[in-house]
């Protein structure tokens, strides 16, 4: 139970740190606060899963920094690609698109993001995770378990609310009767603006998202 609690806390710490990095990047670029990520709370789970993947799969093999860098690129790229694919299939939306960048694969991953993730992963392995590990170990075991359970509960609630919002958006996309993707995109953006802050969060977090129409509409395959 103690091990599970520790790695649960690692997951949320990396998710929060990833969210902070996303916030900082957008602040530097746009000079304003943007709540990044799919969820409403201050976490980006993809960073949590990435951090855990790096620690668990690479953490014991740190003698060769080049090997750590390359393995980290592979793990992070695979995670980003799979996340992009599943999110598109689930909600009919492409949340990020690297199609216009050089050295990209299906617009889901690109070299421009792979290298920073590799460097960041090396930083995690050699500096960040040892510090996080020491920090968590200071917390009594019983308190680790309480914190882990509380965070998981909040995480589940956040996922339920966020998936409800996204399913409503998916339903609205499927409800559109026009066949022009650009017109559908415009209609969905107007629909988001007419709804609550929960819906506007999606637009702010992913301002360049693109509607992907799948299946058949009006008897036509799209």
CORTA-V157102 format. One record per pair of residues at least 24 apart in sequence whose C-alpha atoms are under 10 Angstrom apart, sorted by the first residue. I is the first residue (numbers start at 1). J is the second residue. Records with the same first field share a line. If there is no record, write none. Layout:
# CORTA-V157102
I = J / J
This chain:
# CORTA-V157102
1 = 141 / 144 / 145
2 = 141 / 142 / 144 / 145
3 = 141 / 144 / 145
4 = 144 / 145 / 148
5 = 136 / 141 / 142 / 143 / 144 / 145 / 146 / 147 / 148 / 149
6 = 133 / 136 / 137 / 141 / 144 / 145 / 147 / 148
7 = 48 / 52 / 55 / 56 / 133 / 136 / 148
8 = 48 / 52 / 144 / 145 / 147 / 148 / 149 / 151 / 152
9 = 48 / 132 / 133 / 136 / 144 / 145 / 147 / 148 / 149 / 151 / 152
10 = 48 / 49 / 51 / 52 / 55 / 129 / 132 / 133 / 136 / 148
11 = 43 / 45 / 46 / 47 / 48 / 49 / 50 / 51 / 52 / 53 / 148
12 = 42 / 43 / 44 / 45 / 47 / 48 / 49 / 51 / 52 / 148 / 151 / 152 / 155
13 = 43 / 45 / 47 / 48 / 51 / 132 / 136
14 = 43 / 44 / 45 / 46 / 47 / 48 / 49 / 50 / 51 / 52 / 124 / 128 / 129 / 132
15 = 42 / 43 / 44 / 45 / 46 / 47 / 48 / 49 / 50 / 51 / 52
16 = 41 / 42 / 43 / 44 / 45 / 47 / 48
17 = 42 / 43 / 44 / 47 / 48
18 = 42 / 43 / 44 / 45 / 46 / 47 / 48 / 50 / 51
19 = 43 / 44 / 45 / 46 / 47 / 48
20 = 44
21 = 47
22 = 205
23 = 205
26 = 205
33 = 204
34 = 201 / 204 / 205 / 206
35 = 201 / 202 / 204 / 205 / 206
36 = 201 / 202 / 203 / 204 / 205 / 206
37 = 201 / 202 / 204 / 205 / 206
38 = 87 / 95 / 158 / 159 / 162 / 163 / 166 / 201 / 202 / 205 / 206
39 = 155 / 158 / 159 / 160 / 161 / 162 / 163 / 198 / 201 / 202 / 205
40 = 155 / 158 / 159 / 161 / 162 / 198 / 199 / 201 / 202 / 205
41 = 154 / 155 / 158 / 159 / 162
43 = 155
45 = 155
46 = 76 / 79 / 80 / 83
47 = 76 / 79 / 80
49 = 76 / 79
50 = 75 / 76 / 77 / 78 / 79 / 80 / 117 / 121
51 = 75 / 76 / 120 / 121 / 124 / 125 / 129
52 = 129
53 = 79
54 = 121 / 122 / 124 / 125
55 = 121 / 124 / 125 / 129
58 = 121 / 122 / 125
59 = 124 / 125 / 126 / 129
60 = 125
61 = 125
62 = 122 / 125 / 126
65 = 122 / 125 / 126
66 = 118 / 122
67 = 122
68 = 118 / 119 / 121 / 122 / 125
69 = 115 / 116 / 117 / 118 / 119 / 120 / 121 / 122 / 123 / 125
70 = 114 / 115 / 118 / 119 / 121 / 122
71 = 118 / 121
72 = 114 / 115 / 117 / 118 / 119 / 120 / 121 / 122 / 125
73 = 111 / 113 / 114 / 115 / 116 / 117 / 118 / 119 / 120 / 121
74 = 114 / 117 / 118
75 = 114 / 117 / 118 / 121
76 = 109 / 113 / 114 / 115 / 117 / 118 / 121
77 = 108 / 109 / 110 / 111 / 113 / 114 / 115 / 117 / 118
78 = 108 / 109
79 = 109
80 = 108 / 109 / 110 / 113 / 114
81 = 105 / 106 / 107 / 108 / 109 / 110
82 = 108 / 109
83 = 108
84 = 108 / 109
88 = 210 / 211 / 212 / 213 / 214
89 = 212 / 214
90 = 163 / 166 / 167 / 170
91 = 163 / 166 / 167 / 168 / 169 / 170 / 171 / 173 / 211 / 212 / 213
92 = 166 / 169 / 170 / 171 / 173 / 174 / 210 / 211 / 212 / 213 / 214
93 = 166 / 169 / 170 / 173 / 185 / 209 / 210 / 211 / 212 / 213 / 214
94 = 206 / 208 / 209 / 210 / 211 / 212
95 = 202 / 203 / 205 / 206 / 207 / 208 / 209 / 210 / 211 / 212
96 = 206 / 207 / 208 / 209 / 210
97 = 208 / 209 / 210
161 = 198
162 = 198 / 199 / 202
165 = 198 / 199 / 202
166 = 198 / 199 / 202
168 = 199
169 = 199 / 202
170 = 211
173 = 211 / 212 / 213
174 = 213 / 214 / 215 / 216 / 217
175 = 217
176 = 217
177 = 217 / 218
178 = 217 / 218
179 = 213 / 217 / 218 / 220 / 222
180 = 213 / 222
181 = 210 / 211 / 212 / 213 / 222
182 = 210 / 211
184 = 210 / 211 / 212 / 213
185 = 209 / 210 / 211 / 212
186 = 211
